[in-house]
Amino acid sequence: MKKRTFNKVIFAAFSCQFLSISLFAQQQKVDTTHTYSIPEITVSDLYQTREVRSTAPLQVFSKDALKNLHALQVSDAVKHFAGVTVKDYGGIGGLKTVSIRSLGAQHTAVGYDGITLTDCQTGQIDIGRFSLDNVDRLSLNNGQSDNIFQPARFFAAAGILNIQTLTPLFTKDKKTNVAGAFKTGSWGLVNPSLLLEQQFNKTWSMSVSGEWMSSDGHYPYTLRYGSAEGDLSSREKRKNTDVQTFRAEAGLYGNFSDKEQWRLKAYYFQSSRGLPKATTFYNDHSTQHLWDKNTFIQSQYKKEFSQQWVFQTSAKWNWSYQRYLDPDTKNSLKKTENSYYQQEYYLSASVLYRLLSNLSFSLSTDGSINTMNADLNNFVHPTRYSWLTAFAGKYVNDWLTISASALATVINEDVKKGGSAGNHRKLTPYVSAAFKPFHHEEFRVRFFYKDIFRLASFNDLYYEEVGNTQLKPEKAKQYNIGLTYSKNVCPFLPYLSATVDAYYNKVTDKIIAYPTKNLAVWSMKNLGEVDIKGIDATGSLSLQPWEKIRINLSGNYTYQRALDVTPPDPSTYESTYKHQIAYTPRVSASGQAGVETPWINLSYSFLFSGKRYALGQNIAENRLDSYSDHSISASRDFQIRKITTSLSVEVLNLMDKNYEIVKYFPMPGRSVRATIKIRY
């Protein structure tokens, strides 16, 4: 099919999808323990029993659980998931990417209300740009979800981080909801937000939300003039760390019946942020700046024709812009200034067939066009045409759950100048199962296997002086076996749960990205082969010593060995054979504790990471020390007629440690944040 014809097909399908007369299932709240969302209908209770019943590791933070994490952005909350590494360059405006079980950020799909976010330029999503103000639930799947009725893109990743935003809820005598919040804190933080929800009739409702955030980010840190004990040091302040962001969203929801739903969402985000340099001696001056803009419109439609047949479709148009400026470059122009533009046209369709009450099959197919332009000389202007098709099946009874899928990937790539990376065809399988050996105990044994790959990003392939069109796709095989258990013990101990999973990931032709001169310039290389072995353990406990007092405790622990096992090259002086790959701690952990009372709610959270290495060579010069981060908060709700007011005060990084997640990019020390929320 010619490119022009292919474009017309996608545009026509995209337009027809938006003209569909359909509706979105209005989320109805019987009590505080049930939520409904599109494209998957999920029923969750007060305790996360889905996490222990899943055939593959699943972790969920509800809206209430997020309050106890002292998180301002999605990236702050994701750090509390087991087996996750978040690269954080410090401050509110720093780049933040998520990697699951050391597979790399490009292997992690990020979904927003059931449709994946994409960035073909880097292959990874900056999750630091997503606020938690409008988030209803965060979930993280290793392998893939037990839900087989989803877009094919969700089958095409090694793990999925799904961000589910709030859906309007209304009572019988109230058609309008208004909520506002204002956060302020250390280093010039100002963060107001507003939410408006309106119900027009039983069929249609809408929501509009927006927020603005600003911070100068001038936090103090200790600059050391040597690595030996007793070397001089001084207290400095981070420079060029200012950030301003603005987000606006609008959603339209409809409900003609219980069997046909539709949702339309428009999203806009922009940011302006300074790019601080690494904190090496005599190197704190930086005037580099980065501007980002992103907007998308996405639509989701679902219809249940009968008890056997269900259909859903999604469409999306996405546009993003990035401008980078370094006014101090020593060249003839006395500056470096580049602009990048990306567009995506995406269409997905899925059908679910229930052969029996406990046996179902699904077929999903996705088509997308991704383009990238830049104002660089001799830029290649790549275009990627992707077609993904997934066939899946699932069987469930009282003691056994089995699911399996096969994903067919077809990629065609074209450039206007030079050579392209070529075309790719691949068939990748997945299988998972959970077995319940004891009828009266919620104890399960689970396992999954997945074979998946990812393409090199446009930067990997085409970036000037760095890109390499000969890069091979990165292949990953995932193995997991685990045990899960949950139990309602007694009124004093109403719930406890625990999961333990051992895993082995085999990666070949692994592509690793490192920042070089600054955050906007990266270098890429293949490590060849990486063996990743580890254990993830999670646990949660709920105590109710008195009728109106509840204590919630939870935590997780991860141990992993992620080794470069590429056969050593005798001609290479610096060998990394069987060394831990960069920025991967052997041991990491997190925990949360919350006390709920009628008078005040208290919470505590901590993060711990063992030592890591900034480069592939595990030598003392590359070592990063272990760190722990402790935070506490207190909050109180007030009800005056129909107005609910919430006040909270948080103390973050209580021990005031400028630890480093990325070498020479210190994290902020102790800070204070106060929040007031009003809902009518």
C-alpha positions in Angstrom: 0.0 0.0 0.0 1.4 3.4 -0.9 2.1 5.9 1.9 -0.5 8.4 0.6 -3.2 5.7 0.4 -2.3 4.4 3.8 -2.6 7.9 5.3 -6.0 8.4 3.8 -7.2 5.1 5.3 -6.1 6.0 8.8 -7.5 9.5 8.5 -10.9 8.1 7.3 -11.0 5.5 10.1 -10.0 8.1 12.7 -12.8 10.5 11.6 -15.5 7.8 11.5 -14.6 6.8 15.0 -15.2 10.3 16.3 -18.5 10.5 14.5 -19.8 7.4 16.2 -23.0 8.0 18.2 -21.9 6.2 21.4 -21.4 6.7 25.1 -19.1 6.1 28.0 -20.2 4.2 31.1 -20.8 6.7 33.8 -18.8 5.7 36.8 -21.4 5.1 39.6 -20.4 5.0 43.2 -22.5 2.7 45.3 -19.9 3.1 48.1 -16.3 4.1 48.4 -15.1 0.7 47.4 -16.3 0.3 43.8 -15.0 2.0 40.7 -15.8 1.5 37.0 -13.6 2.6 34.1 -13.1 2.2 30.3 -11.9 0.2 28.4 -11.7 -2.4 31.2 -14.4 -2.7 33.8 -12.7 -3.2 37.1 -14.3 -3.9 40.5 -11.9 -3.3 43.4 -12.7 -3.6 47.0 -11.2 -1.8 50.0 -8.3 -4.3 50.0 -6.4 -5.1 46.8 -7.4 -8.7 46.3 -6.8 -8.4 42.5 -3.1 -8.2 43.3 -3.0 -11.7 44.9 -5.3 -13.3 42.3 -3.4 -12.0 39.3 -1.5 -14.6 37.2 1.3 -12.0 36.7 2.6 -9.5 39.3 0.2 -6.6 39.7 0.6 -3.6 42.0 -2.1 -1.0 42.5 -2.3 2.4 44.3 -5.8 3.6 44.8 -6.6 7.3 45.2 -6.6 6.9 49.0 -3.3 5.0 49.0 -1.7 7.7 47.0 -2.4 10.2 49.7 0.0 8.4 52.1 2.9 8.4 49.6 3.8 12.1 49.9 3.8 12.2 46.1 3.4 15.4 44.0 3.9 13.7 40.6 3.3 10.2 39.2 7.0 9.6 39.3 7.1 10.1 43.1 4.4 7.4 43.6 5.9 4.9 41.1 9.1 4.7 43.2 7.1 2.8 45.8 6.4 -0.1 43.4 8.5 -3.3 43.8 11.0 -4.0 41.1 11.0 -0.5 39.7 13.9 1.8 39.0 13.1 5.5 38.5 15.9 7.6 37.1 15.5 11.1 38.6 17.7 14.0 37.8 16.6 16.0 40.8 14.0 18.7 41.5 10.5 19.0 40.3 11.5 19.7 36.7 14.1 17.0 36.3 13.6 14.2 33.8 12.1 11.0 35.3 11.8 7.7 33.6 10.7 4.3 34.8 12.2 0.9 34.2 10.7 -2.4 35.3 13.1 -5.2 36.5 16.1 -3.5 34.8 14.6 -4.0 31.3 14.8 -0.2 30.5 12.3 2.6 30.2 11.6 1.8 26.6 10.2 -1.6 27.6 7.6 0.0 29.9 4.3 1.1 28.3 2.6 4.0 29.9 -1.2 4.1 29.5 -3.4 7.1 30.1 -7.1 6.1 30.5 -6.5 2.9 28.6 -4.6 4.3 25.6 -0.8 4.2 25.5 1.4 7.3 25.4 4.2 7.3 22.8 7.5 9.1 22.1 9.2 7.7 19.1 12.0 10.2 19.5 13.4 8.7 22.7 11.2 5.6 23.2 10.5 6.6 26.8 7.9 8.7 28.6 8.9 11.4 31.1 6.4 10.4 33.9 7.5 13.5 35.9 5.1 15.6 33.9 2.0 13.9 35.3 0.4 15.3 38.4 -1.6 13.2 40.9 -4.3 15.8 41.3 -6.6 14.1 38.8 -5.4 10.5 39.2 -7.9 8.0 40.5 -5.6 4.9 40.3 -2.1 3.8 39.4 -1.4 0.2 38.4 1.7 -1.6 37.3 1.7 -4.9 35.5 4.8 -7.1 34.9 4.4 -9.1 31.7 0.8 -8.1 30.9 -2.6 -7.8 32.5 -5.0 -10.6 33.0 -7.5 -8.5 31.0 -7.3 -9.9 27.4 -9.9 -7.3 26.1 -7.5 -4.4 25.5 -5.7 -2.7 22.6 -2.9 -4.7 21.0 -0.3 -2.1 22.2 -0.7 -3.3 25.7 0.4 -6.8 24.6 3.6 -5.3 23.1 5.5 -4.2 26.2 7.4 -6.0 29.0 5.4 -4.1 31.6 2.5 -1.6 31.8 2.1 1.5 34.0 -1.5 2.6 33.6 -2.7 6.0 34.8 -6.5 6.1 35.4 -7.9 9.6 35.8 -11.0 10.6 37.8 -14.4 10.0 36.3 -17.3 12.3 37.4 -19.6 11.0 40.2 -22.9 12.5 41.0 -25.6 12.0 43.6 -29.4 12.2 42.8 -29.8 15.8 44.0 -26.4 17.2 42.9 -25.5 17.8 39.2 -22.4 19.9 39.7 -19.1 19.2 41.5 -16.4 21.8 42.0 -13.0 21.1 43.6 -10.0 23.3 44.0 -6.6 22.8 45.5 -3.6 24.9 46.3 -0.1 23.6 47.2 2.8 25.6 48.3 6.2 24.7 49.8 9.9 25.0 49.8 11.9 26.5 46.9 9.1 28.7 45.6 6.5 25.9 44.9 3.2 27.3 43.9 0.6 24.8 42.5 -3.1 25.7 42.2 -5.5 23.4 40.4 -9.3 23.4 39.6 -11.8 20.7 38.7 -15.3 21.2 37.4 -17.8 18.3 36.8 -21.2 18.8 35.3 -24.0 16.3 34.6 -26.4 17.5 31.8 -28.8 14.6 32.0 -28.8 10.8 32.6 -26.9 10.3 29.4 -24.3 13.0 29.2 -21.7 14.6 31.6 -18.4 16.4 31.3 -15.4 17.4 33.3 -12.8 20.1 32.9 -9.6 20.3 35.0 -6.5 22.4 34.9 -3.4 23.2 37.0 -0.4 25.4 37.0 2.9 24.7 38.8 5.9 26.9 39.3 9.1 26.4 41.4 12.6 28.0 41.3 14.2 24.7 42.5 17.1 26.5 44.2 17.7 23.9 46.8 21.0 23.7 48.8 23.4 20.8 48.4 26.9 19.9 49.5 29.6 20.2 46.9 32.6 18.0 47.6 36.1 18.9 46.2 37.3 15.3 46.3 36.3 11.8 47.1 38.7 11.1 49.9 37.7 11.5 53.6 38.6 14.9 54.9 38.5 16.6 51.5 37.0 20.1 51.5 33.3 20.8 50.8 31.0 23.7 50.6 27.3 24.4 50.7 25.9 25.6 47.3 22.6 26.0 45.7 21.3 24.4 42.5 21.2 26.8 39.6 19.1 26.9 36.5 16.5 24.7 38.1 13.3 26.8 37.5 10.3 25.1 36.1 6.8 26.2 35.1 4.1 23.8 33.8 0.5 24.0 32.8 -2.0 21.2 32.2 -5.6 21.3 31.0 -8.0 18.4 30.3 -11.6 18.2 29.2 -13.7 15.0 29.1 -17.1 14.2 27.7 -18.9 11.1 28.9 -22.2 9.5 27.8 -24.4 6.6 28.8 -27.3 5.5 26.6 -27.5 2.1 28.2 -25.5 -0.3 30.3 -24.2 -2.0 27.1 -22.8 0.9 25.1 -20.3 3.5 26.3 -18.2 6.4 24.9 -15.5 8.7 26.2 -13.8 11.6 24.6 -10.8 13.4 26.1 -8.7 16.4 25.1 -5.4 17.0 26.8 -2.9 19.8 26.7 0.4 20.2 28.6 3.3 22.7 28.3 6.4 23.2 30.4 9.4 25.5 30.5 12.4 24.4 32.5 16.1 25.1 33.1 18.5 22.2 32.7 21.1 22.2 35.5 24.5 20.8 34.9 26.2 18.0 36.8 27.6 19.2 40.2 31.3 18.8 39.3 33.9 21.3 40.5 33.8 24.7 38.8 30.9 23.5 36.6 27.7 24.9 38.1 27.0 27.6 35.5 24.2 26.6 33.1 21.9 28.5 30.8 20.4 25.6 28.9 16.7 25.5 28.6 14.0 23.1 27.4 10.4 23.9 26.3 7.8 21.1 25.8 4.3 21.1 24.5 2.0 18.1 24.1 -1.6 17.8 23.1 -3.8 14.9 22.2 -7.4 14.0 21.6 -8.5 10.4 22.2 -11.8 8.6 22.0 -12.9 5.2 23.3 -16.1 3.4 22.4 -17.5 0.1 23.7 -20.6 -1.9 22.8 -21.9 -5.2 24.1 -24.0 -6.8 21.4 -24.9 -9.9 23.4 -23.6 -12.0 26.3 -21.1 -13.5 23.9 -19.9 -10.6 21.8 -18.4 -7.3 22.9 -16.7 -4.7 20.7 -14.5 -1.7 21.5 -12.5 0.8 19.5 -10.1 3.6 20.3 -8.6 6.5 18.3 -6.0 9.1 19.0 -4.2 12.1 17.5 -1.1 13.2 19.3 1.2 16.2 18.7 4.3 17.1 20.6 6.9 19.8 20.4 10.3 20.2 22.1 12.7 23.1 21.8 16.2 23.0 23.3 18.5 26.1 23.7 22.1 26.5 24.8 23.1 30.1 24.4 26.7 29.5 25.5 27.8 27.1 22.8 31.1 28.1 21.4 30.3 28.0 17.7 29.8 30.6 14.9 26.2 31.1 16.0 27.2 31.4 19.6 24.3 29.1 20.5 22.7 25.7 19.9 19.0 25.8 19.3 17.0 22.8 18.0 13.3 22.1 17.7 11.6 18.7 17.3 8.1 17.9 16.2 6.3 14.6 16.5 2.8 13.5 15.3 0.9 10.3 15.7 -2.3 8.9 14.2 -3.6 5.8 16.0 -6.6 3.6 15.6 -7.4 0.4 17.6 -10.3 -2.2 17.4 -10.9 -5.2 19.7 -13.6 -7.9 19.9 -14.3 -10.2 22.8 -16.1 -13.6 22.3 -17.3 -15.5 25.4 -17.5 -19.1 24.2 -18.5 -20.3 27.7 -19.1 -18.6 31.0 -15.5 -19.2 32.0 -13.8 -19.3 28.5 -13.3 -16.2 26.3 -11.2 -15.1 23.4 -10.2 -11.7 22.0 -8.8 -10.3 18.8 -7.2 -6.8 18.8 -5.6 -4.9 16.1 -3.9 -1.5 16.2 -2.6 0.7 13.4 -0.5 3.9 13.8 1.6 6.4 11.9 4.5 8.2 13.7 6.4 11.1 12.1 9.2 13.3 13.4 10.5 16.5 12.0 13.4 18.8 13.2 15.1 22.0 12.1 18.5 20.3 11.9 20.6 20.2 8.7 20.2 17.0 6.7 17.6 15.7 9.1 16.2 12.4 7.8 12.5 13.1 8.7 11.6 9.5 9.6 8.1 7.9 9.4 7.1 4.7 11.1 4.1 2.6 10.1 3.1 0.1 12.8 0.5 -2.7 12.7 0.0 -4.9 15.7 -2.5 -7.8 16.0 -3.0 -9.8 19.1 -5.0 -13.0 19.6 -5.6 -14.0 23.2 -7.6 -16.5 25.3 -8.5 -16.9 28.9 -10.0 -19.7 31.1 -11.1 -19.1 34.7 -12.6 -21.4 37.3 -12.5 -21.5 41.1 -9.0 -23.0 41.3 -7.3 -22.2 38.0 -6.7 -19.2 35.8 -4.9 -19.5 32.4 -4.3 -16.9 29.8 -2.3 -16.9 26.6 -1.7 -14.6 23.6 0.2 -14.2 20.4 1.2 -10.8 19.1 2.1 -10.2 15.4 4.1 -7.0 14.8 4.6 -5.5 11.4 6.8 -2.3 11.1 7.6 -0.4 8.0 10.0 2.6 8.2 10.8 5.3 5.7 13.0 8.4 5.6 13.2 11.4 3.2 17.0 11.4 3.3 19.6 8.7 3.7 19.0 5.1 4.7 16.3 3.8 7.0 16.4 1.1 9.6 14.3 -1.2 7.4 11.2 -3.2 8.0 10.5 -5.7 10.8 8.1 -8.7 11.2 7.8 -10.6 14.5 5.5 -13.1 16.3 5.8 -13.0 20.1 4.0 -15.3 22.6 2.8 -15.0 26.2 1.3 -17.5 28.6 0.4 -17.2 32.3 -1.4 -19.3 34.9 -2.4 -19.2 38.6 -3.3 -22.3 40.6 -5.2 -22.3 43.9 -4.4 -25.6 45.6 -6.5 -25.2 48.8 -10.2 -24.5 48.5 -10.6 -22.6 51.7 -7.4 -20.6 51.5 -6.6 -17.6 49.3 -3.2 -19.0 48.4 -2.0 -19.2 44.8 1.0 -20.3 42.8 1.5 -18.3 39.6 3.9 -18.1 36.7 4.2 -16.4 33.3 6.5 -16.4 30.3 6.8 -13.7 27.7 8.9 -13.2 24.6 8.9 -9.6 23.5 11.1 -7.1 21.6 11.3 -3.3 21.1 12.6 -1.3 18.2 15.3 1.3 18.5 14.0 4.9 18.9 14.4 7.6 16.3 17.2 9.1 18.4 18.9 5.7 18.5 18.7 5.4 14.7 18.9 8.8 13.2 20.3 11.4 15.7 23.2 13.2 14.2 26.7 11.9 15.1 25.0 9.4 17.5 22.3 7.5 15.5 23.0 4.1 14.0 20.6 2.6 11.5 22.2 -0.8 12.0 21.0 -1.1 15.6 19.2 -4.4 16.1 15.9 -4.6 18.0 16.3 -5.3 21.7 14.9 -8.7 22.6 13.7 -9.8 26.0 12.5 -13.1 27.4 10.7 -12.9 30.8 10.2 -15.8 33.2 8.3 -15.4 36.6 7.1 -17.8 39.3 5.4 -16.6 42.4 3.3 -17.2 45.5 0.4 -15.0 46.7 -1.6 -15.1 49.9 -4.4 -13.0 51.5 -6.7 -13.5 54.5 -9.3 -11.9 56.6 -8.2 -12.9 60.0 -10.4 -11.2 62.7 -12.0 -7.8 63.5 -8.7 -6.6 64.9 -6.8 -7.8 61.9 -9.3 -7.5 59.1 -6.8 -8.1 56.2 -3.3 -9.2 55.4 -1.7 -10.1 52.1 1.7 -11.1 50.8 3.3 -11.9 47.4 6.7 -13.3 46.5 7.9 -13.5 42.9 11.2 -14.8 41.5 12.1 -13.8 38.0 14.6 -14.2 35.3 14.9 -11.9 32.3 17.2 -12.7 29.4 18.0 -9.6 27.2 19.9 -9.7 24.0 21.1 -6.8 21.9 20.3 -4.5 24.8 20.3 -0.8 24.0 21.4 1.5 26.9 21.0 5.3 26.9 23.3 7.6 29.0 23.2 11.4 29.4 26.4 12.9 28.2 27.0 16.7 28.1 23.5 17.5 29.3 20.0 16.1 29.7 19.1 16.7 26.0 22.0 14.8 24.5 22.3 11.1 24.9 24.6 8.4 23.6 23.5 4.9 22.7 25.2 1.5 22.6 24.4 -2.2 22.6 25.5 -4.2 25.7 24.9 -7.4 23.8 23.5 -9.7 26.5 22.2 -9.1 30.0 21.0 -11.6 32.6 18.6 -10.3 35.2 17.7 -12.4 38.1 15.7 -11.2 41.1 13.1 -11.5 43.8 10.2 -9.1 44.5 8.3 -9.3 47.8 5.3 -7.2 48.8 3.1 -7.2 51.9 0.2 -5.2 53.4 -1.5 -5.4 56.7 -4.6 -3.6 58.1 -5.3 -3.3 61.8 -8.4 -2.0 63.5 -7.7 -1.8 67.2 -10.8 0.4 67.8 -14.0 0.9 65.8 -13.0 4.3 64.3 -9.3 3.9 64.1 -7.5 2.0 61.4 -3.8 1.4 60.8 -2.5 0.4 57.4 1.0 -0.9 56.8 2.5 -2.0 53.5 6.0 -2.4 52.0 8.0 -4.1 49.4 11.5 -5.5 48.9 13.5 -6.2 45.7 16.8 -8.0 45.2 18.2 -8.3 41.7 21.4 -9.1 39.9 21.4 -7.5 36.4 24.7 -8.5 34.8 26.3 -7.7 31.5 27.2 -11.2 30.1 28.4 -10.0 26.7 31.5 -12.1 25.9 34.5 -9.8 26.6 36.4 -8.3 23.8 40.2 -8.9 24.3 41.0 -5.6 22.5 38.8 -3.6 25.0 40.7 -2.4 28.0 37.6 -1.7 30.2 35.7 -4.9 30.6 32.2 -5.0 32.0 31.7 -8.7 31.8 29.5 -10.0 34.6 29.3 -6.5 36.1 26.0 -5.0 37.4 24.5 -2.7 34.7 24.5 1.0 35.4 22.1 2.5 37.9 20.7 -0.8 39.1 20.8 -1.4 42.8 21.1 -5.0 44.1 18.7 -4.2 47.0 15.8 -1.7 47.1 12.8 -1.4 49.4 10.0 1.0 50.3 7.3 1.1 53.0 4.2 3.1 54.1 2.3 3.4 57.3 -0.9 5.3 57.8 -3.1 5.9 60.9 -6.7 7.0 60.2 -8.7 8.5 63.1 -11.8 10.8 63.3 -9.6 13.7 64.3 -6.4 13.5 62.2 -4.7 11.2 59.7 -1.0 10.5 60.0 1.3 8.8 57.5 4.9 7.9 57.0 6.8 6.6 54.0 10.3 5.6 53.2 12.4 4.6 50.2 15.7 2.7 50.3 18.2 1.9 47.6 21.4 0.0 47.9 24.7 1.0 46.2 24.7 1.4 42.4 27.2 2.2 39.7 27.0 5.1 37.3 28.8 3.2 34.5 29.0 -0.4 33.5 32.4 -0.9 35.2 31.8 -1.8 38.9 34.8 0.1 40.3 35.0 2.5 43.3 35.1 5.6 41.1 31.7 4.8 39.6 30.0 3.8 42.8 27.0 5.6 44.1 26.3 5.3 47.9 23.1 3.8 49.2 20.4 6.1 50.4 17.1 6.3 52.3 14.4 8.9 52.1 11.8 9.4 54.9 8.7 11.5 54.8 5.8 12.2 57.2 2.5 14.0 56.9 -0.6 15.0 58.9 -4.0 15.8 57.4 -7.5 16.7 58.5 -10.9 16.9 56.8 -13.6 19.4 57.7 -17.2 19.2 56.6 -19.3 22.5 56.6 -22.7 21.8 55.1 -21.9 20.7 51.5 -18.3 21.9 51.5 -15.5 19.5 52.4 -12.1 21.1 53.2 -8.9 19.1 53.5 -5.7 20.4 55.1 -2.4 18.6 55.0 1.2 19.3 55.9 4.1 17.2 54.7 7.8 17.1 55.6 9.8 15.4 52.8 13.2 13.9 53.1 13.1 14.2 56.8 16.8 13.3 57.3 17.9 16.1 54.9 20.1 14.0 52.7 21.2 15.2 49.2 21.5 11.6 47.9 22.0 11.0 44.2 19.9 8.8 42.0 21.9 9.9 39.0 25.6 10.7 39.6 26.3 14.5 40.1 22.6 15.3 40.1 21.8 15.6 43.9 18.2 15.3 45.1 16.6 18.0 47.2 17.1 17.8 51.0 14.5 18.4 53.6 11.4 20.4 52.4 7.9 21.3 53.6 4.7 21.2 51.6 1.3 22.4 52.6 -2.0 21.7 50.7 -5.5 22.9 51.1 -8.3 21.3 49.1 -12.0 22.4 48.9 -14.7 20.3 47.3 -18.3 21.2 46.8 
